[in-house]
Amino acid sequence: MTGNSQFGYYVQLALRSFKRNQVLTALMVVAIALGIGAAMTTLTVFYVLSGDPLPGRSEHLFHPRMDPRPMAGYTPGAEPHEDMTRLDAETLLREKRGDRQALMSGGDVAIEPRRDGLPPFRQISRYTSTDFFAMFGVPFQYGGPWPSEDDARRARVAVIGAALNEKLFGGGNSVGKSLWIDKSEFRIVGVIRDWNPQPKFYDLSDRNGFGERELLFLPFSTSRDLNMSSQGNFDCWGESNLDAEGSRGINAPCAWVIYWVELGTPEKVAAYRQYLQNYVAQQRSAGRFERPTAPVLDDVMQWLDFKRVVPADVRLQTWLAFGFLLVCLLNTVGLLLAKFLRRSSEIGVRRALGASRSAIFAQCLVEAGTVGLAGGLLGLLLAQVGLWAVRQQPVSYAALARLDPTMLLVTFLLAVVASVLAGLLPAWRACQVTPAIQLKSQ
């Protein structure tokens, strides 16, 4: 017999065995399905939360951190601040030591539509510099980003998202049209397609990085020129009587600006680290930086790990679910062992007729794998139900809990591999049956 014909023969024997022991087979399928369903529900959530938000780009994007705070409250070995002061961020932006660089913060602005039946509304926005779009690969439907000159001259220009463009202008090419924001007129220069990396790695101050896509982008310099409100992390020290406008001034002792830089080669990364060290040393000599904290340059995945984007309860649930899968597999081992040993007479006859131990072993493993495949199909349905339940929870990442093709393939592989592993001991015990004893008993 060829390998394919042998496998088909073993599958036929497995199906006949299932018909003879329907209750036992059903118990094994349900046991595997319950374990696979629980494991894949939690594993899918973990996979979504810990995935690379910008594959192919993230390894070139870096988030520098330094510590401008005073010595008061300093703890040896403390991490540098997550955000920068406006002075430091604008200095690094001006010196342009990276391939691209962008400073940014979040904001909430008022939009006054010039469209009948559409009242004014508030819109979450992103204040940034022009390199933001090229650094993060933001796709444009119409137009493009504003030129760097508009950053310098505080131009009143805007880039909007497709959903906002649909709401305000019916989805057409709105480049060149006016948009009234906080009672000031802005000119639209670009409309982006749907773009919503998850987690929102470039600003993790919003709902732990999981949320709705941003639909309005304005120059950071313009937002400061118009004193627009900002949102996100905010940490001031020294003077405590600064108002909202003063705390965002160029010399304010407040860290609230986010900074990212693009570095295309390892050599550029090393050079930028040295640049940060030199900059911190200069500021320390000038008396601005008091703490001895060394600067840090995190790539995207290091930054996500530092911020613990994957909640601790999700990690715990994943471990518990795989522990439950292990319990289900142990039960399956017992059921397979009982099933195979009940067929000792049949196995003894096959051995007496010339079947080798390896053939018996292979037949039992094929039977276990077939059970696993059936359990995987049922487990997939249970995983879909589990993910639906996750999507009903009031958590920021709930909408992301969906099976993609990768996790679909993992479901079936996990089910088959787990069931084959569970069948190793029962298959080994089955192939040890002595033909003479079984024939004599018959």
Backbone torsions as a table, in degrees:
resi	resn	phi	psi	omega
1	MET	NA	137.9	174.7
2	THR	-75.1	168.1	-179.3
3	GLY	-59.5	-42.7	-178.3
4	ASN	-66.9	-41.8	-179.2
5	SER	-68.1	-37.1	176.6
6	GLN	-62.0	-44.6	-179.9
7	PHE	-61.4	-44.2	178.1
8	GLY	-61.7	-38.1	178.3
9	TYR	-64.7	-41.3	179.2
10	TYR	-66.0	-35.7	178.0
11	VAL	-65.6	-40.9	177.9
12	GLN	-61.9	-42.5	177.4
13	LEU	-62.9	-38.1	179.5
14	ALA	-64.2	-42.4	-179.5
15	LEU	-65.7	-37.9	176.8
16	ARG	-64.7	-39.4	179.0
17	SER	-64.4	-36.9	179.1
18	PHE	-62.9	-39.7	-178.5
19	LYS	-67.1	-34.5	-179.0
20	ARG	-75.0	-28.1	-176.8
21	ASN	-127.5	62.5	-172.4
22	GLN	-64.9	-41.8	-177.8
23	VAL	-65.9	-45.1	179.9
24	LEU	-64.3	-40.7	178.0
25	THR	-63.8	-42.7	179.9
26	ALA	-62.8	-39.4	178.4
27	LEU	-61.9	-42.3	179.4
28	MET	-66.2	-42.5	179.1
29	VAL	-62.2	-44.3	-179.4
30	VAL	-66.1	-40.2	179.8
31	ALA	-61.2	-46.7	179.3
32	ILE	-66.6	-40.8	-178.9
33	ALA	-61.9	-42.0	179.3
34	LEU	-63.1	-44.5	179.1
35	GLY	-65.5	-44.1	-179.9
36	ILE	-65.9	-42.2	-179.9
37	GLY	-60.5	-45.7	179.7
38	ALA	-66.6	-44.9	-177.8
39	ALA	-64.3	-43.5	-176.4
40	MET	-73.3	-29.0	175.8
41	THR	-62.5	-51.3	-178.1
42	THR	-72.7	-36.3	179.8
43	LEU	-65.8	-37.4	178.3
44	THR	-64.2	-42.8	177.4
45	VAL	-62.5	-44.8	178.4
46	PHE	-61.9	-42.7	-179.9
47	TYR	-61.4	-42.7	-179.9
48	VAL	-65.7	-43.6	-175.2
49	LEU	-73.5	-29.6	-175.2
50	SER	-101.3	6.5	-177.5
51	GLY	-74.9	165.2	177.7
52	ASP	-76.2	118.1	-177.4
53	PRO	-72.3	-22.4	179.6
54	LEU	-136.0	75.0	-179.6
55	PRO	-59.0	134.7	-179.7
56	GLY	89.5	-15.0	180.0
57	ARG	-120.1	-30.3	-169.6
58	SER	-60.7	-30.4	-178.2
59	GLU	-70.0	-11.4	179.3
60	HIS	-106.2	1.8	-177.8
61	LEU	-107.5	135.4	-173.4
62	PHE	-136.7	145.9	-179.7
63	HIS	-115.6	103.0	179.8
64	PRO	-76.7	143.3	176.8
65	ARG	-131.0	138.1	174.9
66	MET	-143.5	169.5	-172.3
67	ASP	-125.0	99.6	179.5
68	PRO	-90.3	4.7	-174.9
69	ARG	-73.7	158.3	179.3
70	PRO	-72.6	172.7	-178.2
71	MET	-69.4	-22.9	-178.9
72	ALA	-57.2	124.9	-179.9
73	GLY	80.6	6.8	-177.9
74	TYR	-71.4	136.0	175.7
75	THR	-115.1	124.8	179.1
76	PRO	-53.3	134.2	-179.5
77	GLY	84.7	5.3	-179.0
78	ALA	-67.9	150.7	178.3
79	GLU	-74.6	149.1	173.8
80	PRO	-65.8	165.1	-176.7
81	HIS	-64.8	147.7	-179.2
82	GLU	-74.5	-31.0	-178.2
83	ASP	-113.7	172.7	-179.6
84	MET	-115.5	158.7	168.2
85	THR	-71.9	160.2	179.0
86	ARG	-62.9	-37.4	-180.0
87	LEU	-61.7	-47.2	-179.5
88	ASP	-65.6	-43.9	-178.4
89	ALA	-63.2	-44.1	-179.2
90	GLU	-70.6	-30.6	176.1
91	THR	-66.8	-47.3	178.1
92	LEU	-62.6	-38.2	178.6
93	LEU	-63.9	-42.0	-177.6
94	ARG	-68.9	-35.0	-177.2
95	GLU	-79.7	-18.7	168.9
96	LYS	50.6	59.1	179.3
97	ARG	-89.3	-4.4	177.5
98	GLY	-105.7	172.6	174.3
99	ASP	-62.8	-44.5	172.4
100	ARG	-143.1	158.4	177.5
101	GLN	-153.1	150.8	-179.1
102	ALA	-148.3	135.3	169.2
103	LEU	-106.2	157.3	-173.8
104	MET	-166.0	164.6	168.0
105	SER	-157.3	163.4	176.8
106	GLY	-90.3	162.4	179.8
107	GLY	-155.8	169.3	179.1
108	ASP	-133.7	115.1	-174.4
109	VAL	-122.0	164.0	177.4
110	ALA	-101.0	128.6	177.7
111	ILE	-109.9	130.1	177.9
112	GLU	-110.7	99.1	-177.4
113	PRO	-68.3	148.2	171.9
114	ARG	-104.3	59.1	-176.1
115	ARG	-144.1	130.5	-177.0
116	ASP	-61.7	136.0	176.4
117	GLY	82.7	1.3	180.0
118	LEU	-116.8	105.7	-177.0
119	PRO	-74.9	165.1	175.5
120	PRO	-60.1	151.7	-179.3
121	PHE	-151.4	162.4	177.8
122	ARG	-91.4	146.0	-178.0
123	GLN	-138.1	126.2	173.1
124	ILE	-66.1	133.8	-175.9
125	SER	-132.9	169.6	177.5
126	ARG	-124.5	120.1	174.5
127	TYR	-93.1	121.8	-174.8
128	THR	-153.9	-172.9	176.3
129	SER	-113.7	167.1	-165.5
130	THR	-63.8	-28.5	-178.9
131	ASP	-67.4	-14.5	179.3
132	PHE	-49.9	-44.6	-171.7
133	PHE	-71.1	-42.6	179.5
134	ALA	-73.3	-38.6	-180.0
135	MET	-58.9	-45.2	-172.6
136	PHE	-98.7	7.4	175.8
137	GLY	64.1	39.9	-179.4
138	VAL	-71.5	121.9	-177.5
139	PRO	-83.0	138.6	-179.4
140	PHE	-106.8	139.9	174.5
141	GLN	-93.5	-41.4	176.4
142	TYR	-136.0	145.2	174.5
143	GLY	65.7	-146.6	-177.8
144	GLY	-169.7	-170.8	179.5
145	PRO	-71.4	162.4	176.0
146	TRP	-73.3	152.6	178.1
147	PRO	-71.0	160.9	-178.8
148	SER	-61.8	-26.5	178.3
149	GLU	-62.5	-31.0	179.4
150	ASP	-69.7	-29.2	173.3
151	ASP	-64.0	-43.7	-175.7
152	ALA	-69.3	-37.1	-175.3
153	ARG	-98.8	13.4	175.9
154	ARG	54.6	46.3	-176.8
155	ALA	-68.1	149.7	179.7
156	ARG	-95.9	77.9	-179.2
157	VAL	-124.7	160.7	-176.4
158	ALA	-148.7	149.5	169.0
159	VAL	-116.1	132.8	-177.4
160	ILE	-121.1	159.9	178.3
161	GLY	-85.8	164.4	-176.8
162	ALA	-61.1	-39.8	-179.1
163	ALA	-66.2	-40.5	177.6
164	LEU	-68.8	-36.2	177.1
165	ASN	-63.7	-39.1	177.5
166	GLU	-65.0	-40.6	-177.4
167	LYS	-68.1	-39.6	-174.5
168	LEU	-91.6	-37.4	-170.8
169	PHE	-127.3	12.9	176.7
170	GLY	74.5	11.5	175.0
171	GLY	90.3	-0.7	179.8
172	GLY	-79.5	-178.2	178.4
173	ASN	-72.7	105.5	-176.2
174	SER	-99.6	8.3	179.9
175	VAL	-60.6	129.9	-178.7
176	GLY	95.5	-12.7	179.8
177	LYS	-81.3	163.4	-177.1
178	SER	-94.6	148.7	178.1
179	LEU	-138.4	123.9	-177.6
180	TRP	-92.4	116.4	-176.4
181	ILE	-125.5	123.9	-178.3
182	ASP	47.6	45.0	176.8
183	LYS	66.3	16.5	176.5
184	SER	-121.1	145.5	-178.1
185	GLU	-87.7	127.8	177.4
186	PHE	-118.7	150.8	176.9
187	ARG	-104.4	127.9	-179.8
188	ILE	-77.1	126.8	-179.8
189	VAL	-111.8	-13.6	-179.2
190	GLY	-161.6	152.4	175.0
191	VAL	-127.0	121.9	-177.8
192	ILE	-94.8	154.5	174.0
193	ARG	-75.8	179.4	177.5
194	ASP	-60.1	121.1	-178.9
195	TRP	-145.2	116.5	-174.9
196	ASN	-154.8	72.6	179.9
197	PRO	-61.2	136.0	-179.7
198	GLN	-125.2	126.1	-2.8
199	PRO	-70.5	161.6	179.9
200	LYS	-78.3	77.6	-168.7
201	PHE	-59.7	-31.5	-174.0
202	TYR	-73.5	-13.9	175.4
203	ASP	-152.7	98.5	-176.5
204	LEU	-94.8	15.0	178.3
205	SER	-82.2	-13.5	-176.2
206	ASP	-99.4	105.0	174.4
207	ARG	51.4	41.4	178.6
208	ASN	59.9	26.4	173.3
209	GLY	90.9	-0.1	179.6
210	PHE	-117.9	122.1	-178.7
211	GLY	-175.9	-166.3	-177.5
212	GLU	-76.1	158.0	179.8
213	ARG	-68.4	149.5	178.0
214	GLU	-85.9	139.5	-171.7
215	LEU	-121.0	0.9	-178.8
216	LEU	-143.7	128.1	-179.0
217	PHE	-128.0	129.0	-178.3
218	LEU	-129.3	153.5	175.2
219	PRO	-61.5	134.2	179.2
220	PHE	-58.7	-42.2	-178.8
221	SER	-61.8	-36.8	178.8
222	THR	-68.1	-39.3	179.7
223	SER	-62.3	-35.6	178.4
224	ARG	-76.3	-33.8	178.3
225	ASP	-64.7	-33.4	-179.5
226	LEU	-98.6	5.6	179.4
227	ASN	53.0	45.2	178.3
228	MET	-71.5	148.1	-179.9
229	SER	-68.5	146.6	178.8
230	SER	-124.1	157.4	-179.1
231	GLN	-130.2	159.7	178.4
232	GLY	122.6	-165.7	179.3
233	ASN	-66.4	143.4	-178.4
234	PHE	-149.3	122.1	-175.5
235	ASP	-138.2	115.6	179.0
236	CYS	-115.6	155.6	176.2
237	TRP	-143.3	171.1	-178.4
238	GLY	76.6	-114.7	-179.2
239	GLU	-64.3	134.4	-178.7
240	SER	-110.4	1.0	-176.8
241	ASN	-104.4	20.4	178.3
242	LEU	-75.5	134.5	174.3
243	ASP	-81.9	179.4	-176.2
244	ALA	-60.0	-39.3	-179.2
245	GLU	-70.8	-43.0	-178.3
246	GLY	-68.2	-33.2	-178.3
247	SER	-70.2	-14.2	178.5
248	ARG	-104.9	11.4	178.4
249	GLY	-70.5	166.7	-174.5
250	ILE	-64.1	-31.6	-177.6
251	ASN	-107.0	9.9	-178.1
252	ALA	-68.0	138.0	177.9
253	PRO	-79.5	64.4	-176.1
254	CYS	-138.4	134.6	175.9
255	ALA	-102.8	118.6	-177.8
256	TRP	-155.2	-7.0	-176.2
257	VAL	-96.0	133.5	178.6
258	ILE	-94.0	141.3	-176.3
259	TYR	-135.0	134.1	176.3
260	TRP	-132.3	149.0	-179.8
261	VAL	-136.6	145.4	177.0
262	GLU	-105.7	129.1	-179.4
263	LEU	-132.6	118.6	-168.6
264	GLY	-82.9	-19.0	-176.6
265	THR	-135.7	158.5	176.2
266	PRO	-58.8	-33.7	178.7
267	GLU	-64.5	-39.1	178.0
268	LYS	-68.4	-34.6	177.0
269	VAL	-63.3	-46.2	179.4
270	ALA	-62.9	-41.2	179.7
271	ALA	-65.5	-37.0	-179.1
272	TYR	-71.5	-35.7	175.5
273	ARG	-60.3	-42.5	178.5
274	GLN	-65.2	-38.2	177.8
275	TYR	-61.0	-43.2	178.1
276	LEU	-63.1	-42.0	178.0
277	GLN	-61.8	-42.4	178.3
278	ASN	-65.5	-39.4	-179.8
279	TYR	-64.4	-45.2	179.4
280	VAL	-62.3	-41.2	178.9
281	ALA	-62.2	-40.0	178.2
282	GLN	-64.4	-43.8	179.8
283	GLN	-67.8	-33.1	177.2
284	ARG	-68.3	-38.8	177.8
285	SER	-66.3	-32.6	179.6
286	ALA	-80.0	-5.6	177.9
287	GLY	89.8	1.7	179.9
288	ARG	-77.5	-46.0	-179.4
289	PHE	-97.1	125.8	-179.4
290	GLU	-104.4	-31.9	-174.6
291	ARG	-77.7	147.7	178.8
292	PRO	-83.0	15.1	-176.3
293	THR	-65.4	130.3	177.5
294	ALA	-78.7	145.6	177.8
295	PRO	-69.4	156.7	-179.1
296	VAL	-128.0	143.5	177.8
297	LEU	-125.5	101.4	-177.5
298	ASP	-95.5	137.8	166.8
299	ASP	-80.5	-179.7	-172.3
300	VAL	-60.6	-48.2	-175.9
301	MET	-70.0	-35.2	175.0
302	GLN	-64.7	-38.7	179.2
303	TRP	-65.4	-43.5	178.6
304	LEU	-63.6	-38.4	178.4
305	ASP	-67.9	-41.1	178.9
306	PHE	-62.6	-37.9	-178.7
307	LYS	-83.2	-2.3	179.4
308	ARG	51.0	56.2	-177.7
309	VAL	-63.2	-35.7	176.3
310	VAL	-78.1	113.8	-178.2
311	PRO	-58.3	148.1	-178.5
312	ALA	-61.6	-34.4	-178.4
313	ASP	-69.1	-28.9	176.9
314	VAL	-69.2	-41.4	176.8
315	ARG	-61.2	-44.5	-179.8
316	LEU	-63.0	-44.1	179.8
317	GLN	-61.8	-36.4	178.8
318	THR	-64.7	-45.7	177.9
319	TRP	-63.0	-41.8	179.7
320	LEU	-64.6	-39.4	-179.4
321	ALA	-65.5	-40.6	178.4
322	PHE	-72.1	-28.6	171.4
323	GLY	-63.9	-40.1	176.8
324	PHE	-64.6	-38.8	176.9
325	LEU	-61.3	-39.9	178.3
326	LEU	-62.5	-41.4	177.8
327	VAL	-62.3	-42.3	178.8
328	CYS	-63.0	-38.0	179.5
329	LEU	-68.6	-37.5	177.0
330	LEU	-62.8	-39.7	175.6
331	ASN	-63.8	-38.2	179.0
332	THR	-66.0	-38.1	176.4
333	VAL	-57.4	-46.9	179.6
334	GLY	-62.0	-41.5	-179.8
335	LEU	-67.5	-41.8	178.1
336	LEU	-64.8	-40.2	179.2
337	LEU	-61.5	-45.0	178.4
338	ALA	-63.2	-39.6	-177.5
339	LYS	-67.8	-45.5	-177.5
340	PHE	-68.6	-40.0	-178.2
341	LEU	-70.2	-26.7	175.3
342	ARG	-66.9	-19.3	-179.6
343	ARG	-100.9	24.4	-177.8
344	SER	-59.1	-39.2	179.8
345	SER	-62.5	-46.1	179.2
346	GLU	-61.4	-42.7	-179.6
347	ILE	-66.0	-39.4	178.0
348	GLY	-61.2	-40.8	178.3
349	VAL	-63.8	-43.8	179.5
350	ARG	-63.0	-39.0	177.8
351	ARG	-64.8	-40.8	-179.9
352	ALA	-65.2	-29.0	179.8
353	LEU	-85.8	2.4	172.9
354	GLY	115.2	-1.9	179.0
355	ALA	-69.4	133.4	-179.4
356	SER	-80.2	165.5	176.5
357	ARG	-63.0	-38.3	179.7
358	SER	-64.0	-34.6	178.4
359	ALA	-67.4	-42.1	177.1
360	ILE	-63.3	-43.7	179.6
361	PHE	-60.4	-46.3	-179.8
362	ALA	-63.7	-40.6	179.2
363	GLN	-61.0	-42.8	-179.5
364	CYS	-66.4	-38.1	178.5
365	LEU	-67.6	-39.7	177.1
366	VAL	-62.1	-39.7	178.8
367	GLU	-64.6	-42.1	178.1
368	ALA	-64.9	-40.2	178.6
369	GLY	-65.3	-36.2	177.5
370	THR	-65.5	-40.0	174.5
371	VAL	-60.7	-41.7	178.9
372	GLY	-63.8	-37.9	178.6
373	LEU	-63.9	-44.0	177.0
374	ALA	-63.8	-40.8	176.8
375	GLY	-64.6	-33.8	177.8
376	GLY	-65.6	-39.5	177.8
377	LEU	-62.2	-46.5	178.3
378	LEU	-68.7	-38.1	178.3
379	GLY	-63.1	-32.9	177.3
380	LEU	-62.9	-42.0	177.7
381	LEU	-64.2	-41.4	178.9
382	LEU	-66.1	-36.5	177.7
383	ALA	-65.0	-39.3	177.6
384	GLN	-63.1	-39.7	176.8
385	VAL	-65.0	-42.0	178.7
386	GLY	-63.1	-41.4	178.5
387	LEU	-68.1	-35.0	175.0
388	TRP	-61.4	-41.2	178.6
389	ALA	-64.3	-37.5	177.2
390	VAL	-63.3	-40.1	-179.3
391	ARG	-66.2	-17.0	178.5
392	GLN	-87.2	-7.9	-177.5
393	GLN	-79.4	149.4	-180.0
394	PRO	-82.5	58.0	177.4
395	VAL	-119.1	154.1	-172.3
396	SER	-66.4	-27.5	-176.4
397	TYR	-95.7	7.0	-172.4
398	ALA	-56.6	-42.6	-175.5
399	ALA	-66.2	-17.1	-177.4
400	LEU	-85.5	-8.9	-174.1
401	ALA	-76.9	82.3	179.4
402	ARG	-141.5	146.6	177.4
403	LEU	-76.3	128.4	172.4
404	ASP	-104.1	174.4	-177.5
405	PRO	-56.1	-35.0	179.3
406	THR	-62.3	-49.0	-179.4
407	MET	-69.3	-28.3	175.5
408	LEU	-63.5	-44.8	178.2
409	LEU	-65.6	-40.5	179.3
410	VAL	-61.1	-35.5	-179.6
411	THR	-58.9	-49.4	-177.8
412	PHE	-70.7	-39.8	178.5
413	LEU	-62.1	-44.6	-179.8
414	LEU	-62.7	-40.9	-178.8
415	ALA	-64.4	-46.7	-177.5
416	VAL	-68.9	-46.6	-178.9
417	VAL	-62.2	-43.1	-179.1
418	ALA	-63.4	-41.7	-178.7
419	SER	-70.5	-35.9	177.0
420	VAL	-65.2	-42.4	176.9
421	LEU	-61.9	-40.7	177.9
422	ALA	-65.0	-25.8	-177.9
423	GLY	-88.8	-4.5	-176.8
424	LEU	-62.1	-51.6	-178.8
425	LEU	-64.3	-49.8	177.8
426	PRO	-59.7	-37.7	179.4
427	ALA	-66.4	-40.3	178.3
428	TRP	-64.0	-42.1	178.1
429	ARG	-63.8	-38.4	-178.3
430	ALA	-66.1	-39.9	-177.1
431	CYS	-76.0	-6.2	177.0
432	GLN	-88.8	-1.3	-179.6
433	VAL	-60.5	133.3	-179.5
434	THR	-89.7	119.1	-176.2
435	PRO	-59.0	-42.0	-174.9
436	ALA	-61.3	-42.8	-179.4
437	ILE	-62.6	-43.8	-178.3
438	GLN	-66.3	-41.2	178.8
439	LEU	-65.6	-38.0	179.4
440	LYS	-66.1	-39.7	179.5
441	SER	-66.6	-32.5	178.3
442	GLN	-73.7	NA	NA
